[in-house]
Amino acid sequence: MIRIGQRVSVAKVQKILGKPKFPGRVGVVIRRNSIAKDDQGGLWYVLLDATSRAKARDESFWGDMLDIAEVV
């Protein structure tokens, strides 16, 4: 179950039309869209961590596109 403040990773294989959206990126869940339906795990806003090639950014993802990140 996804919760606000939890670290998640974006799935590399996604069931969406077109190419995958930010596959493999890791970030923190910042909020949930309360209007979206729950049939795909809800709509979540994730603050993606910065990488060497991309800056930090917040993006929306369906819950079934997110995996709980391993804490090392």
N, C-alpha and C positions, 0 to 999 in steps of 0.2 A: 504494500500500500504506500502510495506517495504522500508525503507531508511537506508542509512549508518548512524551509530551512534544511531540508535533506539534500545530500549530494547525490546527483544522478548523472548517468552518461546517456548520450543519445545513441539509439540503436543503429548499427551499421546497415541492417536490412530493414527497410521500412515499407509498409503497405500504402504508398501514396502514388499518385500519378506524377510521373517525371522522376528526376534524379533525387536521391536521398538528401535530406535537409540537415546539414552539419553533422554527418555521421562520425561517431567516435568522440565527439567533444564532450567535455565534462563541465558541470556547473552546479549551481545551487538553486533550488526551487524558491521563487520569491513570492508568488501568489497564484491563486486559482481563479479562473473565470467562472463566476457563479451562474452565468446565463447558459453556458454550453451544456449539451447533453452528456450524460455519463456513459453512453454506449461504447465509447472508445477510451474509457478510462478518465474522462474529463479533460478539460483544456487547461494546461499549466504554463505559467511564465517562468522561464529559467534564465538566470544570469550566467551565461557561458564564460568560463575562464579565458583569459587572454592566452594566446599561443605565440610562438615566434613569428608566425605569419599573419595573425589576425588579432585585432583588439577585443577586449571584453565587450559583450553585447547581450541584451536581453531579447529572447525570442519565445514564441509560443509553440508548444508541442502538445499533441494528444498523449494521454497517459500510456497508451500502448506503444508509443515510440520511445519511451524512457525506461531505463534499467537503473536499479539502485547501484550506485558506485561502491566499489570495494574500498574500505578504509584501510590504509596501510600504516 
